[in-house]
Amino acid sequence: MKMITLSYLVHRGSDHIALHFEKDFLFTQGLRTLILLRWSLQNSCWYCPYSKENFLLLKKYVLSKGYPVEYNALAEGVKNRLSPAETIAAFPPKLKAVVQNKATPLQYAISEENAEEFKKFLQRLSLKMYSPSTVRTYSNELMQFLKILGKAAAPTVTVERLKDYFQYCHNSLKLSEATLHSRINALKFYYEQVLGRERFFWDIPRPKKPFQLPKVLSEAEIGRLFNAVGNIKHKAMLFAAYSAGLRVSEVVNLKIKDVDSDRMQLFIERAKGKKDRYVNLSILLLDVLRAYLKKTRPLPRVYVFENPNQAGKPYSTRSVQQIFQTAKEKAFINKAVGVHSLRHSFATHLMEKGIDIRYIKDLLGHLSIKTTERYLHVKRDMLVAIPSVLDELNKNVHLDW
């Protein structure tokens, strides 16, 4: 029988109830009609604001489904939760919105001096107008470092001690190459951009990143995937991701005013790297969008795909990812891929149809042609043209099997 466990969670500086249960799309959707439920990638759980009303709603709904509820962890967590004085929450007023809505939860006890350094760090990120995702990542990486330092002042740390710290991250914490790169970038920003240490990281080696090829679906698999989606809104989201090679964040942030049916273009505003770009608007996608807008009520006001629980706000990326995974299961696709594979498939399929790589680079919004060149390694026609040594051997010497 499914067990629902509730626990206490500090998320983005606020108290929340965390829900832990086996994956169940229908159960989750039912919960989301009752309360404001969100997914935490960092904590791998669903969560909602902590309140007596939300707790009673959760308990009532779960029990109505015949599932037992375990909430001892929630009671214990609330009992032992940190006081505001123990939580790093005193940020500059201008950064309140960023920290409360975007930054990683800061429940670590650090020294007052390092707390001041952290404020300087956030202010510098804000002045340089870094994206919310970069602010969130860099803030979390620096806070992990400050937590390790304890009472030691961050400005006094030497290059040699930083080397020891990164070695500890690799050997003891077992951080991946990508995470370690993020941590190095965050500390490099702090010491060079905030403290003004010239070439402070010149002598610190970086881990070599693994060369990973994009994971691609075949045209037949994509056809099965789309046919497995019954909801017209969900189908339109996946159509948009594949037909224009959009990132999931670009799909949910697509605005009504950016759909130009006269020029048959989509305007992608301030995407990754704060770059604008135009992409083609598929005739089929336009038809599906029109069909979706005829059926949906209330009509979206700002975004093409608006959050059903928050008018004027975009659909959550997590929900789109869940839609993709559900469709993938229904289509019996066993590849370990996510919704971003639609973007990879878009680029690969264009390349296989003979489209110049320079045009594909612009459509994808890549800064460097080297990023786009990864798709050359997965072109099917190039692989098919290379003879199999095993097949060639079997032509000359019959092999039993």
Secondary structure as the mmCIF struct_conf table of DSSP 4:
data_model
#
loop_
_struct_conf.conf_type_id
_struct_conf.id
_struct_conf.beg_label_comp_id
_struct_conf.beg_label_asym_id
_struct_conf.beg_label_seq_id
_struct_conf.end_label_comp_id
_struct_conf.end_label_asym_id
_struct_conf.end_label_seq_id
STRN STRN1 ILE A 4 HIS A 11
TURN_TY1_P TURN_TY1_P1 ARG A 12 GLY A 13
STRN STRN2 SER A 14 HIS A 20
HELX_RH_AL_P HELX_RH_AL_P1 PHE A 25 ARG A 32
TURN_TY1_P TURN_TY1_P2 THR A 33 LEU A 34
BEND BEND1 ILE A 35 ILE A 35
STRN STRN3 ARG A 38 SER A 40
TURN_TY1_P TURN_TY1_P3 LEU A 41 SER A 44
STRN STRN4 CYS A 45 PRO A 49
HELX_RH_AL_P HELX_RH_AL_P2 LYS A 52 SER A 64
TURN_TY1_P TURN_TY1_P4 LYS A 65 GLY A 66
STRN STRN5 VAL A 69 GLU A 70
HELX_RH_AL_P HELX_RH_AL_P3 ASN A 72 LYS A 79
TURN_TY1_P TURN_TY1_P5 ASN A 80 ASN A 80
HELX_LH_PP_P HELX_LH_PP_P1 ARG A 81 SER A 83
HELX_RH_3T_P HELX_RH_3T_P1 PRO A 84 GLU A 86
BEND BEND2 THR A 87 THR A 87
HELX_RH_3T_P HELX_RH_3T_P2 PRO A 93 LEU A 95
HELX_RH_AL_P HELX_RH_AL_P4 LYS A 96 ASN A 101
TURN_TY1_P TURN_TY1_P6 LYS A 102 LYS A 102
BEND BEND3 ALA A 103 ALA A 103
HELX_LH_PP_P HELX_LH_PP_P2 THR A 104 PRO A 105
HELX_RH_AL_P HELX_RH_AL_P5 GLU A 112 LEU A 127
TURN_TY1_P TURN_TY1_P7 LYS A 128 MET A 129
HELX_RH_AL_P HELX_RH_AL_P6 PRO A 132 LEU A 149
TURN_TY1_P TURN_TY1_P8 GLY A 150 LYS A 151
BEND BEND4 ALA A 152 ALA A 152
HELX_RH_3T_P HELX_RH_3T_P3 ALA A 154 THR A 156
HELX_RH_AL_P HELX_RH_AL_P7 VAL A 159 ASN A 171
TURN_TY1_P TURN_TY1_P9 SER A 172 SER A 172
BEND BEND5 LEU A 173 LEU A 173
HELX_RH_AL_P HELX_RH_AL_P8 GLU A 177 LYS A 188
HELX_RH_PI_P HELX_RH_PI_P1 PHE A 189 VAL A 194
BEND BEND6 LEU A 195 LEU A 195
TURN_TY1_P TURN_TY1_P10 GLU A 198 ASP A 203
HELX_LH_PP_P HELX_LH_PP_P3 PRO A 207 PRO A 210
HELX_LH_PP_P HELX_LH_PP_P4 LEU A 213 LYS A 215
HELX_RH_AL_P HELX_RH_AL_P9 GLU A 219 ASN A 227
TURN_TY1_P TURN_TY1_P11 ALA A 228 ALA A 228
HELX_RH_AL_P HELX_RH_AL_P10 ILE A 232 ALA A 244
TURN_TY1_P TURN_TY1_P12 GLY A 245 GLY A 245
HELX_RH_AL_P HELX_RH_AL_P11 VAL A 248 VAL A 252
TURN_TY1_P TURN_TY1_P13 ASN A 253 ASN A 253
STRN STRN6 LYS A 255 LYS A 255
HELX_RH_3T_P HELX_RH_3T_P4 ILE A 256 ASP A 258
STRN STRN7 VAL A 259 ASP A 260
TURN_TY1_P TURN_TY1_P14 SER A 261 MET A 264
STRN STRN8 GLN A 265 ILE A 268
BEND BEND7 ARG A 270 ARG A 270
TURN_TY1_P TURN_TY1_P15 LYS A 272 GLY A 273
BEND BEND8 LYS A 274 LYS A 274
STRN STRN9 ARG A 277 ASN A 280
HELX_RH_AL_P HELX_RH_AL_P12 ILE A 283 LYS A 295
BEND BEND9 ARG A 297 PRO A 298
HELX_LH_PP_P HELX_LH_PP_P5 LEU A 299 PRO A 300
BEND BEND10 ARG A 301 VAL A 302
STRN STRN10 TYR A 303 TYR A 303
BEND BEND11 VAL A 304 PHE A 305
STRN STRN11 GLU A 306 GLU A 306
TURN_TY1_P TURN_TY1_P16 PRO A 308 ASN A 309
BEND BEND12 GLN A 310 GLN A 310
TURN_TY1_P TURN_TY1_P17 ALA A 311 GLY A 312
BEND BEND13 LYS A 313 LYS A 313
STRN STRN12 PRO A 314 PRO A 314
HELX_LH_PP_P HELX_LH_PP_P6 TYR A 315 SER A 316
HELX_RH_AL_P HELX_RH_AL_P13 THR A 317 LYS A 330
TURN_TY1_P TURN_TY1_P18 ALA A 331 PHE A 332
BEND BEND14 LYS A 335 LYS A 335
TURN_TY1_P TURN_TY1_P19 VAL A 339 HIS A 340
HELX_RH_AL_P HELX_RH_AL_P14 SER A 341 GLU A 352
TURN_TY1_P TURN_TY1_P20 LYS A 353 GLY A 354
HELX_RH_AL_P HELX_RH_AL_P15 ILE A 357 LEU A 364
TURN_TY1_P TURN_TY1_P21 GLY A 365 GLY A 365
BEND BEND15 LEU A 367 SER A 368
HELX_RH_AL_P HELX_RH_AL_P16 ILE A 369 THR A 372
HELX_RH_3T_P HELX_RH_3T_P5 GLU A 373 VAL A 378
HELX_RH_AL_P HELX_RH_AL_P17 ARG A 380 ALA A 385
BEND BEND16 ILE A 386 ILE A 386
HELX_LH_PP_P HELX_LH_PP_P7 PRO A 387 SER A 388
HELX_RH_AL_P HELX_RH_AL_P18 VAL A 389 ASN A 396
BEND BEND17 VAL A 397 VAL A 397
#
